[in-house]
Amino acid sequence: MSTVLVVEDSVTQREMITDLLRGSGLDVAVASDGVEALEQIQGKCPDLVVLDIVMPRMNGYEVCRRLKADPKTQNVPVVMCSSKGEEFDRYWGMKQGADAYIAKPFQPTELVGTVKQLLRG
């Protein structure tokens, strides 16, 4: 079973995304900010990361850059999931190395479909 790390500072959003992914048969780990996410990834590398952008301590752009710069984690797909839905935000997210960018509010099928597609890779 694939493990997805959900990095989201909003408890409501984190629980919703976690329930969605678990409901589609995935294992889910959670982190509430970028620093916690990087600590978890050092311990156990997930198969995919769903990453919010606006978070305390370290934003999603920085987390994504660090993951993609590290040979151990550079091939882990990153799905940015953010309320920053402007074209520039999407462009900047992809520029940091994100594999997909989903703007909130999103359709559950869009998130699950994107995650499953990247896990099949």
GROMACS elastic network, one bead per residue, 0.5 to 0.9 nm:
[ bonds ]
;  ai    aj funct       b0    kb
    1    25     6  0.77096   500
    1    26     6  0.62457   500
    1    27     6  0.65300   500
    2    25     6  0.85216   500
    2    26     6  0.56840   500
    2    27     6  0.59439   500
    2    28     6  0.84354   500
    2    46     6  0.77534   500
    2    47     6  0.59253   500
    2    48     6  0.80858   500
    2   119     6  0.76600   500
    3    26     6  0.61705   500
    3    28     6  0.55316   500
    3    29     6  0.70992   500
    3    45     6  0.86227   500
    3    46     6  0.52339   500
    3    47     6  0.53025   500
    3    48     6  0.67895   500
    3    49     6  0.87659   500
    4    18     6  0.89208   500
    4    21     6  0.80750   500
    4    26     6  0.70475   500
    4    27     6  0.61940   500
    4    29     6  0.61961   500
    4    30     6  0.83315   500
    4    46     6  0.56437   500
    4    47     6  0.58652   500
    4    49     6  0.56126   500
    4    50     6  0.70990   500
    4   115     6  0.86368   500
    5    27     6  0.86356   500
    5    28     6  0.58425   500
    5    30     6  0.54561   500
    5    31     6  0.72765   500
    5    37     6  0.78452   500
    5    40     6  0.87655   500
    5    41     6  0.83906   500
    5    45     6  0.88117   500
    5    46     6  0.60395   500
    5    47     6  0.79583   500
    5    48     6  0.63795   500
    5    50     6  0.61270   500
    5    51     6  0.81852   500
    6    14     6  0.68675   500
    6    17     6  0.74753   500
    6    18     6  0.70152   500
    6    28     6  0.70033   500
    6    29     6  0.62121   500
    6    31     6  0.62669   500
    6    32     6  0.83396   500
    6    37     6  0.84438   500
    6    48     6  0.87468   500
    6    49     6  0.60378   500
    6    51     6  0.62754   500
    6    52     6  0.82944   500
    7    14     6  0.73981   500
    7    29     6  0.86778   500
    7    30     6  0.59016   500
    7    32     6  0.56691   500
    7    33     6  0.60884   500
    7    34     6  0.70203   500
    7    36     6  0.85606   500
    7    37     6  0.63998   500
    7    49     6  0.73574   500
    7    50     6  0.60482   500
    7    52     6  0.59848   500
    7    53     6  0.89885   500
    7    55     6  0.89709   500
    7    60     6  0.83875   500
    8    11     6  0.73821   500
    8    13     6  0.69841   500
    8    14     6  0.54332   500
    8    30     6  0.77680   500
    8    31     6  0.65524   500
    8    32     6  0.51426   500
    8    33     6  0.62627   500
    8    34     6  0.85453   500
    8    50     6  0.82130   500
    8    51     6  0.65460   500
    8    52     6  0.52199   500
    8    53     6  0.82563   500
    8    54     6  0.86046   500
    8    55     6  0.72510   500
    8    81     6  0.88666   500
    9    12     6  0.88960   500
    9    13     6  0.80117   500
    9    14     6  0.71618   500
    9    31     6  0.77580   500
    9    33     6  0.57355   500
    9    52     6  0.76609   500
    9    54     6  0.81876   500
    9    55     6  0.58575   500
    9    56     6  0.75472   500
   10    13     6  0.53414   500
   10    14     6  0.59842   500
   10    15     6  0.85715   500
   10    32     6  0.75690   500
   10    55     6  0.87348   500
   11    14     6  0.50152   500
   11    15     6  0.60520   500
   11    16     6  0.85006   500
   11    32     6  0.80380   500
   12    15     6  0.53049   500
   12    16     6  0.61647   500
   12    17     6  0.86778   500
   13    16     6  0.50752   500
   13    17     6  0.60882   500
   13    18     6  0.83949   500
   14    17     6  0.53375   500
   14    18     6  0.60013   500
   14    19     6  0.85615   500
   14    30     6  0.75727   500
   14    31     6  0.86791   500
   14    32     6  0.81526   500
   15    19     6  0.60065   500
   15    20     6  0.84982   500
   16    19     6  0.52229   500
   16    20     6  0.61883   500
   16    21     6  0.87232   500
   17    20     6  0.50819   500
   17    21     6  0.61987   500
   17    22     6  0.85203   500
   17    50     6  0.88800   500
   17   108     6  0.83348   500
   17   111     6  0.84430   500
   18    21     6  0.53020   500
   18    22     6  0.59996   500
   18    23     6  0.83375   500
   18    27     6  0.89109   500
   18    28     6  0.62781   500
   18    29     6  0.80999   500
   18    30     6  0.78739   500
   19    22     6  0.51403   500
   19    23     6  0.58389   500
   19    24     6  0.85888   500
   19    28     6  0.87697   500
   20    23     6  0.51076   500
   20    24     6  0.64664   500
   20   108     6  0.70010   500
   20   111     6  0.85642   500
   20   112     6  0.72324   500
   21    24     6  0.51379   500
   21    25     6  0.66831   500
   21    26     6  0.56144   500
   21    27     6  0.75995   500
   21    28     6  0.70922   500
   21   111     6  0.85351   500
   21   112     6  0.64366   500
   21   115     6  0.85523   500
   22    25     6  0.51757   500
   22    27     6  0.60506   500
   22    28     6  0.64884   500
   23    26     6  0.72712   500
   24   112     6  0.72716   500
   28    46     6  0.89323   500
   29    40     6  0.88505   500
   29    46     6  0.82596   500
   30    37     6  0.78168   500
   30    40     6  0.88375   500
   31    34     6  0.75707   500
   31    35     6  0.86035   500
   31    36     6  0.56922   500
   31    37     6  0.52237   500
   31    38     6  0.89558   500
   31    40     6  0.77445   500
   32    35     6  0.85780   500
   32    36     6  0.66547   500
   32    37     6  0.74011   500
   32    55     6  0.80179   500
   32    56     6  0.86182   500
   33    36     6  0.55144   500
   33    37     6  0.61839   500
   33    38     6  0.88840   500
   33    52     6  0.85032   500
   33    55     6  0.57330   500
   33    56     6  0.61097   500
   33    57     6  0.67526   500
   33    58     6  0.66289   500
   33    59     6  0.75487   500
   33    60     6  0.83673   500
   34    38     6  0.62497   500
   34    39     6  0.86584   500
   34    51     6  0.85570   500
   34    52     6  0.88306   500
   34    53     6  0.89609   500
   34    55     6  0.70617   500
   34    56     6  0.75813   500
   34    57     6  0.66841   500
   34    59     6  0.59578   500
   34    60     6  0.63993   500
   34    62     6  0.79357   500
   34    63     6  0.58142   500
   35    38     6  0.53191   500
   35    39     6  0.63467   500
   35    40     6  0.87554   500
   35    56     6  0.88237   500
   35    57     6  0.65290   500
   35    58     6  0.59914   500
   35    59     6  0.87969   500
   35    63     6  0.79226   500
   36    39     6  0.50944   500
   36    40     6  0.62110   500
   36    41     6  0.86290   500
   37    40     6  0.51728   500
   37    41     6  0.61358   500
   37    42     6  0.86787   500
   37    63     6  0.79421   500
   38    41     6  0.50479   500
   38    42     6  0.62243   500
   38    43     6  0.87851   500
   38    63     6  0.71168   500
   38    66     6  0.85350   500
   38    67     6  0.81082   500
   39    42     6  0.52914   500
   39    43     6  0.66375   500
   39    44     6  0.89658   500
   40    43     6  0.51572   500
   40    44     6  0.61715   500
   40    45     6  0.75544   500
   40    46     6  0.88930   500
   41    44     6  0.51190   500
   41    46     6  0.66619   500
   41    67     6  0.89836   500
   41    73     6  0.83274   500
   42    45     6  0.64393   500
   45    48     6  0.85819   500
   45    72     6  0.85536   500
   45    73     6  0.73596   500
   45    76     6  0.83036   500
   46    49     6  0.68684   500
   46    73     6  0.89803   500
   46    76     6  0.74240   500
   47    76     6  0.60099   500
   47    77     6  0.72773   500
   47   119     6  0.70840   500
   48    76     6  0.55209   500
   48    78     6  0.59968   500
   48    79     6  0.77414   500
   48   115     6  0.76473   500
   48   118     6  0.79608   500
   48   119     6  0.70183   500
   49    76     6  0.72687   500
   49    77     6  0.63741   500
   49    79     6  0.61527   500
   49    80     6  0.82421   500
   49   115     6  0.89473   500
   50    77     6  0.86604   500
   50    78     6  0.59994   500
   50    80     6  0.58881   500
   50    81     6  0.65612   500
   50   115     6  0.83067   500
   51    60     6  0.59597   500
   51    61     6  0.88054   500
   51    63     6  0.83904   500
   51    64     6  0.81141   500
   51    78     6  0.69162   500
   51    79     6  0.59956   500
   51    81     6  0.56826   500
   51    82     6  0.78428   500
   52    55     6  0.70123   500
   52    59     6  0.77396   500
   52    60     6  0.56387   500
   52    61     6  0.88033   500
   52    79     6  0.86546   500
   52    80     6  0.58723   500
   52    81     6  0.50569   500
   52    82     6  0.52678   500
   52    83     6  0.84035   500
   53    58     6  0.88825   500
   53    59     6  0.53076   500
   53    61     6  0.61970   500
   53    62     6  0.88069   500
   53    63     6  0.89322   500
   53    80     6  0.69549   500
   53    81     6  0.71209   500
   53    82     6  0.57713   500
   53    83     6  0.83057   500
   53    84     6  0.79476   500
   53    93     6  0.86397   500
   54    58     6  0.83594   500
   54    59     6  0.54498   500
   54    60     6  0.65493   500
   54    61     6  0.87421   500
   54    82     6  0.75028   500
   54    83     6  0.85168   500
   54    84     6  0.84732   500
   55    58     6  0.62702   500
   55    59     6  0.50908   500
   55    60     6  0.70823   500
   56    59     6  0.67105   500
   58    61     6  0.83863   500
   58    62     6  0.65501   500
   58    63     6  0.70050   500
   59    62     6  0.55733   500
   59    63     6  0.64959   500
   59    64     6  0.88163   500
   60    64     6  0.60096   500
   60    65     6  0.85050   500
   60    80     6  0.75626   500
   60    93     6  0.85925   500
   61    64     6  0.51759   500
   61    65     6  0.61902   500
   61    66     6  0.87046   500
   61    80     6  0.86882   500
   61    92     6  0.81996   500
   61    93     6  0.64630   500
   61    96     6  0.62092   500
   61    97     6  0.87450   500
   61    98     6  0.86351   500
   62    65     6  0.50765   500
   62    66     6  0.62119   500
   62    67     6  0.86426   500
   62    96     6  0.79673   500
   63    66     6  0.51993   500
   63    67     6  0.61864   500
   63    68     6  0.86460   500
   64    67     6  0.51390   500
   64    68     6  0.61273   500
   64    69     6  0.84944   500
   64    78     6  0.71246   500
   64    80     6  0.87034   500
   64    93     6  0.83873   500
   64    96     6  0.61987   500
   64    97     6  0.64580   500
   64    98     6  0.66442   500
   65    68     6  0.52728   500
   65    69     6  0.60570   500
   65    70     6  0.87540   500
   65    96     6  0.53785   500
   65    97     6  0.65569   500
   65    98     6  0.86001   500
   66    69     6  0.50822   500
   66    70     6  0.63002   500
   66    73     6  0.86900   500
   66    74     6  0.85547   500
   67    70     6  0.54382   500
   67    71     6  0.82239   500
   67    72     6  0.81852   500
   67    73     6  0.53260   500
   67    74     6  0.55910   500
   67    75     6  0.85389   500
   67    76     6  0.77819   500
   67    78     6  0.88031   500
   67    97     6  0.87410   500
   68    71     6  0.74496   500
   68    72     6  0.88658   500
   68    73     6  0.63511   500
   68    75     6  0.72130   500
   68    76     6  0.79512   500
   68    96     6  0.80248   500
   68    97     6  0.63248   500
   68    98     6  0.85313   500
   69    72     6  0.88513   500
   69    73     6  0.78279   500
   69    74     6  0.61143   500
   70    73     6  0.54854   500
   70    74     6  0.55292   500
   71    74     6  0.52548   500
   71    75     6  0.78656   500
   72    75     6  0.77148   500
   72    76     6  0.86716   500
   73    76     6  0.54023   500
   73    77     6  0.88596   500
   74    77     6  0.80915   500
   74    97     6  0.89617   500
   75    78     6  0.89975   500
   77    97     6  0.89879   500
   77    98     6  0.72014   500
   77    99     6  0.57580   500
   77   100     6  0.82335   500
   77   115     6  0.87363   500
   77   118     6  0.65991   500
   77   119     6  0.76762   500
   77   121     6  0.87410   500
   78    97     6  0.77567   500
   78    98     6  0.50355   500
   78    99     6  0.52891   500
   78   100     6  0.66754   500
   78   101     6  0.85805   500
   78   118     6  0.87708   500
   79    98     6  0.60552   500
   79    99     6  0.58659   500
   79   101     6  0.56525   500
   79   102     6  0.71936   500
   79   111     6  0.87450   500
   79   114     6  0.80356   500
   79   115     6  0.74037   500
   79   118     6  0.88333   500
   80    90     6  0.86408   500
   80    93     6  0.69972   500
   80    94     6  0.86479   500
   80    98     6  0.64458   500
   80    99     6  0.79488   500
   80   100     6  0.62143   500
   80   102     6  0.60714   500
   80   103     6  0.81397   500
   81    84     6  0.85439   500
   81   100     6  0.85203   500
   81   101     6  0.59754   500
   81   103     6  0.57310   500
   81   104     6  0.66183   500
   81   106     6  0.85949   500
   81   111     6  0.85944   500
   82    85     6  0.67891   500
   82    89     6  0.89411   500
   82   101     6  0.78650   500
   82   102     6  0.65532   500
   82   103     6  0.51009   500
   82   104     6  0.54424   500
   82   105     6  0.82895   500
   83    86     6  0.88842   500
   83   102     6  0.86210   500
   83   103     6  0.55087   500
   83   105     6  0.68677   500
   84    87     6  0.89019   500
   84    89     6  0.60913   500
   84    90     6  0.79734   500
   84   103     6  0.65157   500
   84   104     6  0.75361   500
   85    88     6  0.82271   500
   85    89     6  0.63167   500
   85    90     6  0.67922   500
   85   101     6  0.89784   500
   85   102     6  0.78914   500
   85   104     6  0.70657   500
   86    89     6  0.52723   500
   86    90     6  0.64965   500
   86    91     6  0.87182   500
   86   103     6  0.84323   500
   87    90     6  0.51534   500
   87    91     6  0.61380   500
   87    92     6  0.86042   500
   88    92     6  0.59947   500
   88    93     6  0.84433   500
   89    92     6  0.50749   500
   89    93     6  0.60240   500
   89    94     6  0.85940   500
   90    93     6  0.51034   500
   90    94     6  0.62598   500
   90    95     6  0.85228   500
   90   100     6  0.87677   500
   90   101     6  0.61068   500
   90   102     6  0.81994   500
   90   103     6  0.82992   500
   91    94     6  0.52735   500
   91    95     6  0.61035   500
   91    96     6  0.88063   500
   91   101     6  0.88859   500
   92    96     6  0.63439   500
   92    97     6  0.89044   500
   93    96     6  0.52425   500
   93    97     6  0.68236   500
   93    98     6  0.57505   500
   93    99     6  0.87704   500
   93   100     6  0.83589   500
   93   101     6  0.69793   500
   94    97     6  0.51520   500
   94    99     6  0.66431   500
   94   100     6  0.70911   500
   94   101     6  0.72656   500
   95    98     6  0.71026   500
   97   100     6  0.89716   500
   98   101     6  0.69889   500
   99   118     6  0.79729   500
  100   114     6  0.75032   500
  100   115     6  0.88477   500
  100   118     6  0.86074   500
  102   105     6  0.86060   500
  102   106     6  0.68297   500
  102   110     6  0.79955   500
  102   111     6  0.72089   500
  102   114     6  0.87867   500
  103   106     6  0.60313   500
  104   107     6  0.84633   500
  106   109     6  0.84220   500
  106   110     6  0.67894   500
  106   111     6  0.70949   500
  107   110     6  0.51817   500
  107   111     6  0.67096   500
  107   112     6  0.89002   500
  108   111     6  0.53498   500
  108   112     6  0.62198   500
  108   113     6  0.83401   500
  109   112     6  0.51964   500
  109   113     6  0.56384   500
  109   114     6  0.82522   500
  110   113     6  0.51797   500
  110   114     6  0.59992   500
  110   115     6  0.85474   500
  111   114     6  0.52436   500
  111   115     6  0.61542   500
  111   116     6  0.85949   500
  112   115     6  0.51770   500
  112   116     6  0.60677   500
  112   117     6  0.84771   500
  113   116     6  0.52310   500
  113   117     6  0.60274   500
  113   118     6  0.86307   500
  114   117     6  0.51503   500
  114   118     6  0.62292   500
  114   119     6  0.86212   500
  115   118     6  0.52860   500
  115   119     6  0.61633   500
  115   120     6  0.87001   500
  116   119     6  0.50767   500
  116   120     6  0.62433   500
  116   121     6  0.85189   500
  117   120     6  0.52456   500
  117   121     6  0.62548   500
